[in-house]
Amino acid sequence: MAEDAILYRERAEAERGIADETILPNVRNRALQSAKRWDELADQIERAKARAAARQSQVADPPLAPQATS
């Protein structure tokens, strides 16, 4: 999953490169919109990975139940 985020960041950077090189406004706008969406997808994957890691740590370290005293 982390590889997907890296790939998406690379695609976003490539789209920004296209936007920088073109003189056509519509091509620039499309490339910048694509870059934005690629970044959003990478962010989404990174958040999902962080949530999964948090859940995994909760499963690995369950909270201790209070012990009953007699």
C-alpha positions in Angstrom: 0.0 0.0 0.0 2.9 2.4 0.7 4.2 1.7 -2.8 0.8 3.0 -4.1 1.2 6.3 -2.3 4.7 6.7 -3.7 3.5 5.9 -7.2 0.6 8.4 -6.8 3.1 11.1 -5.6 5.2 10.4 -8.7 2.2 10.7 -11.0 1.3 14.0 -9.3 4.8 15.3 -9.8 4.7 14.2 -13.5 1.4 16.1 -14.0 2.9 19.2 -12.4 5.8 18.9 -14.8 3.4 18.8 -17.7 1.6 21.9 -16.4 4.9 23.8 -16.1 6.0 22.9 -19.6 2.8 23.7 -21.5 1.7 27.0 -22.9 -2.0 25.9 -23.4 -4.2 27.0 -20.5 -6.6 24.1 -20.8 -3.7 21.5 -20.8 -2.2 23.3 -17.7 -5.5 23.2 -15.9 -6.1 19.6 -16.7 -2.6 18.6 -15.5 -2.9 20.6 -12.3 -6.3 19.0 -11.6 -4.8 15.6 -12.2 -1.9 16.4 -9.9 -4.3 17.5 -7.2 -6.3 14.3 -7.5 -3.2 12.1 -7.5 -2.1 13.9 -4.3 -5.5 13.3 -2.7 -5.3 9.6 -3.5 -1.9 9.4 -1.9 -3.1 11.2 1.2 -6.1 8.8 1.4 -3.8 5.8 1.2 -1.4 7.3 3.8 -4.4 8.0 6.2 -5.7 4.5 5.7 -2.3 3.0 6.5 -2.0 5.1 9.6 -5.5 4.0 10.8 -4.6 0.3 10.1 -1.4 0.7 12.1 -3.2 2.3 15.0 -5.8 -0.5 15.0 -3.0 -3.1 14.8 -1.3 -1.6 17.8 -4.5 -1.6 19.8 -5.0 -5.3 19.0 -1.3 -6.1 19.9 -1.5 -4.1 23.1 -5.0 -4.5 24.5 -5.7 -2.3 27.6 -5.4 -4.0 30.9 -8.6 -4.7 32.7 -8.8 -3.6 36.3 -8.2 -6.4 38.7 -10.9 -7.1 41.2 -9.9 -6.9 44.8 -11.2 -9.4 47.4 
